[in-house]
Amino acid sequence: MRRYCLSILMVVLVVSGIATYYSYGRLDFLPDYKLETIQGDAKEGAVIELSGSQYLERRSEALNINSKGSEYYRSNENMRKNVLSGDSWFYKQPDIKQMIKDHKSFMRGKLNAQGFYRDEEWVIYAEVKAEKKGSEAAMAVFQLQLLEESTDKVSKLKVTYELPRAVKTTRVNNFSNNYMNLVDVQKVDEEIHLLVSTYDYDNESSRYEIFVIDMKSGKLRRNTNIESLGIKSTSNKKDVQIQIGHMGDSSGQYSTPLEKVLFIVREEKISQQDREANKVPETLSEKYYAYSYRTGLMTELTNLVIKEAWTSLQGDEYYVAESGPEHITLSRYHLSTNKFEQAYAKLSADQLNVDEIKFPLIKSNRVYVMTNHADVAGASVLDLATGELLYTGRVVEIGNDKQTPEELKENLHLNNMDIVGKING
C-alpha cells in the first residue's frame, strides 16, 4: 500500500509540475504581431516600424512591429549586444543606412548626425571642437573627410581658426571655455559651409557662425556671425536681449542638401536679479528668418506662423504638420514668395479610417501618422504635397494561440513610430 501511495504521489507531482510549467509558460507567452494593410498601397507601409512593450504577468518585453512581423528585445540579452545597439536609432535612419550600405568603411566611427552631407557626387563628414593649450588663444578645429563617389577616393582636411578672446576670464586651465557644436553641413559649388553654434562660458553668451571652407585648398575663406546679418533688437532697454535659435529639420534626413537654413529670433526681457535667480525670461517678440548659403543673405519670413508641430524644410518649402486626436492639418511656407499656405490639406480621423490620431512624422515626401483603432495602434501615410491618403494599417496578432480583444488592449502598448525600413534586412 505504501508503494502505491508513493507512486500516486509521484504522478501527482509530475502532473502538477507539467501544469505549472504550461501555466507559467502561458503567462510569459510572447505573441506575434504584424502591421496589416487596411486600405491603400501596402508598399507605403513597408517602411513603418512601431515600438513599445508587451506586458506579461511578471514583466514586460520591448518589441518592434512592422509589416513583416514582430521582434522582441528579450531581457536576457547580453551586455555586449545592448552596448553595441546603443546608437541603433541613428543607424536606422534611411539616409544613414544607405550611406552605410554604399560606403561601409567610410562610415565607420562616424556618429555626429549633424556632420553629414551627400549629393550625387560627394559624401562629406565634418566635426568641430574648441581647443586651448596653456596661455595660447583658443582655437576652433575643423576636421573634414570628403568622399568622391565616382572614384571612392577619400581626402581629409583640417582647418583651424582662432576664437575671439574673452573679455573676462573666470577660469584658469588648459582647456577652452568655449563649447562648439556643429549644426549643419552644406556644399555650394566648390565651398563647404559649416553652421556652428558656440557657447562662451566666460561671457555667458552664445552665437551662431557660418564657416566657409574651400574644398580644393582646404583653407578657410570667410566666417560670418549670424547676428551681423541684420538681426537687431527693436528695444534699447538694457534688460532686453536677443536669443537666436536654429530651427532644425525634424524630418530626420541628416545628409540632405539644402540651400537655406531657418532661425527663430526672440526678444526676451530679464533683469540681472532674475537671471541670478534662474527665472525664465519674458518673451517680447518672435521672428523667423531664412539664411541662404548660396547668397549669404538673411531674409525675414514675415508671414510665417508656427505652433507646436512637426516641421520639415524641403527645398524652398517649409512644411508644418499639426494634429489633434480627431484631425491632422498640413500647411507650408513658400520661402521664395514669403507666402504661408495655411491648411492646404486637412483630414479627419474618420477619413483615415481610425478612431484617434496620435502624432505625425514628416519623412521625405510623405507624412506618417501614428493612429489608434479599437484601442490598437496603427499608422497612415499621406502624400506631403497634396495630403492624399495613400495607406492605412493596423497592428494585428498572428498565429493560432491569440489573445482576446480585452487581453490585446491590456497587454500591448505601442507609443513610438519610426521610418526605418524592414526589421530584417
BELRA-V227305 format. One record per residue. RES is the residue in one letter. D_LAST is the distance of its C-alpha to the last C-alpha in Angstrom with 2 decimals. Layout:
RES_D_LAST / RES_D_LAST
//
This chain:
M_64.21 / R_62.56 / R_60.30 / Y_59.20 / C_58.54 / L_56.30 / S_54.36 / I_54.05 / L_52.84 / M_50.18 / V_48.95 / V_48.88 / L_46.86 / V_44.32 / V_43.97 / S_43.72 / G_41.04 / I_38.95 / A_39.52 / T_38.66 / Y_35.44 / Y_34.27 / S_35.63 / Y_33.72 / G_30.64 / R_30.83 / L_31.36 / D_28.14 / F_26.19 / L_22.65 / P_22.06 / D_18.87 / Y_18.19 / K_16.30 / L_17.02 / E_19.23 / T_20.51 / I_24.26 / Q_25.10 / G_23.79 / D_20.77 / A_17.73 / K_15.51 / E_17.06 / G_15.81 / A_12.17 / V_11.50 / I_13.75 / E_13.31 / L_16.61 / S_17.60 / G_20.81 / S_22.57 / Q_23.61 / Y_27.29 / L_28.71 / E_32.32 / R_32.31 / R_29.26 / S_26.19 / E_22.47 / A_19.93 / L_16.96 / N_14.30 / I_14.27 / N_12.46 / S_13.08 / K_11.07 / G_12.93 / S_13.76 / E_12.99 / Y_16.11 / Y_16.98 / R_19.89 / S_23.08 / N_23.38 / E_20.52 / N_22.18 / M_23.37 / R_21.48 / K_18.04 / N_19.49 / V_20.87 / L_17.82 / S_15.83 / G_18.84 / D_17.48 / S_14.05 / W_15.42 / F_16.04 / Y_12.80 / K_11.02 / Q_13.47 / P_12.39 / D_14.95 / I_14.40 / K_10.65 / Q_11.96 / M_14.79 / I_12.89 / K_10.99 / D_14.49 / H_16.70 / K_15.32 / S_18.90 / F_20.48 / M_18.29 / R_19.05 / G_21.28 / K_21.38 / L_21.31 / N_23.80 / A_21.99 / Q_25.19 / G_25.57 / F_23.22 / Y_24.25 / R_22.72 / D_24.38 / E_24.44 / E_26.15 / W_25.59 / V_23.29 / I_25.61 / Y_25.32 / A_28.42 / E_29.86 / V_33.38 / K_35.66 / A_39.37 / E_41.41 / K_45.06 / K_47.15 / G_50.57 / S_52.89 / E_50.83 / A_49.48 / A_45.96 / M_43.46 / A_40.22 / V_37.89 / F_35.12 / Q_32.61 / L_30.44 / Q_28.03 / L_27.79 / L_25.33 / E_26.58 / E_23.63 / S_25.80 / T_26.97 / D_24.45 / K_27.66 / V_27.61 / S_30.85 / K_31.88 / L_34.44 / K_36.40 / V_38.77 / T_41.22 / Y_43.31 / E_46.21 / L_45.84 / P_48.95 / R_51.16 / A_51.50 / V_54.80 / K_55.12 / T_53.75 / T_53.07 / R_51.46 / V_52.29 / N_49.50 / N_47.47 / F_44.54 / S_44.06 / N_44.84 / N_42.38 / Y_38.77 / M_36.61 / N_33.25 / L_31.33 / V_30.62 / D_29.52 / V_29.14 / Q_30.13 / K_31.41 / V_34.51 / D_35.71 / E_36.30 / E_36.26 / I_33.72 / H_34.55 / L_33.71 / L_34.45 / V_35.48 / S_36.89 / T_39.54 / Y_41.36 / D_44.75 / Y_45.70 / D_49.28 / N_49.96 / E_47.52 / S_46.24 / S_42.99 / R_42.33 / Y_39.76 / E_40.16 / I_38.76 / F_38.70 / V_38.59 / I_37.82 / D_38.62 / M_35.66 / K_37.97 / S_40.57 / G_38.46 / K_41.41 / L_41.62 / R_43.28 / R_43.97 / N_43.00 / T_43.86 / N_44.30 / I_43.00 / E_46.19 / S_48.29 / L_46.90 / G_49.22 / I_47.93 / K_51.16 / S_52.49 / T_54.91 / S_56.83 / N_59.21 / K_59.29 / K_58.46 / D_56.36 / V_53.95 / Q_50.90 / I_47.93 / Q_44.35 / I_41.62 / G_37.99 / H_34.93 / M_33.26 / G_29.61 / D_26.96 / S_25.12 / S_22.42 / G_20.16 / Q_19.99 / Y_21.11 / S_21.65 / T_23.16 / P_26.57 / L_29.37 / E_33.07 / K_34.28 / V_33.86 / L_35.53 / F_37.84 / I_39.70 / V_43.23 / R_45.13 / E_48.81 / E_49.40 / K_52.69 / I_53.07 / S_56.11 / Q_56.23 / Q_57.20 / D_54.22 / R_51.89 / E_53.36 / A_52.91 / N_49.20 / K_49.82 / V_47.46 / P_48.97 / E_50.15 / T_48.22 / L_50.80 / S_48.64 / E_45.12 / K_44.41 / Y_41.34 / Y_41.06 / A_38.84 / Y_38.95 / S_38.32 / Y_36.93 / R_38.52 / T_41.99 / G_42.23 / L_43.78 / M_43.35 / T_43.84 / E_44.60 / L_42.70 / T_45.74 / N_44.37 / L_41.07 / V_40.93 / I_38.00 / K_37.74 / E_35.00 / A_31.98 / W_28.49 / T_29.03 / S_27.41 / L_29.14 / Q_28.01 / G_30.36 / D_33.84 / E_32.85 / Y_32.47 / Y_30.87 / V_31.79 / A_30.33 / E_32.69 / S_32.26 / G_34.18 / P_33.77 / E_35.22 / H_34.21 / I_32.09 / T_33.84 / L_32.57 / S_34.85 / R_34.68 / Y_36.92 / H_37.75 / L_38.37 / S_40.34 / T_42.81 / N_42.81 / K_42.42 / F_40.57 / E_39.40 / Q_39.36 / A_37.68 / Y_36.77 / A_34.61 / K_35.07 / L_33.46 / S_34.49 / A_32.61 / D_34.30 / Q_32.93 / L_29.37 / N_30.32 / V_29.82 / D_32.32 / E_31.31 / I_29.49 / K_28.14 / F_26.86 / P_25.24 / L_22.73 / I_23.04 / K_20.02 / S_20.82 / N_22.91 / R_22.00 / V_23.42 / Y_21.28 / V_23.65 / M_23.19 / T_25.72 / N_27.51 / H_28.94 / A_31.18 / D_30.09 / V_26.41 / A_23.80 / G_22.12 / A_21.36 / S_22.78 / V_22.01 / L_24.92 / D_25.55 / L_26.70 / A_29.46 / T_31.09 / G_29.99 / E_29.20 / L_27.25 / L_24.12 / Y_22.40 / T_23.21 / G_21.16 / R_22.13 / V_20.74 / V_22.01 / E_22.23 / I_21.15 / G_22.77 / N_26.47 / D_27.72 / K_27.37 / Q_29.04 / T_31.89 / P_31.53 / E_33.56 / E_31.38 / L_28.20 / K_29.94 / E_31.18 / N_28.14 / L_25.06 / H_25.17 / L_22.48 / N_23.60 / N_20.71 / M_18.38 / D_15.88 / I_13.99 / V_10.57 / G_8.28 / K_6.07 / I_6.27 / N_3.81 / G_0.00
//
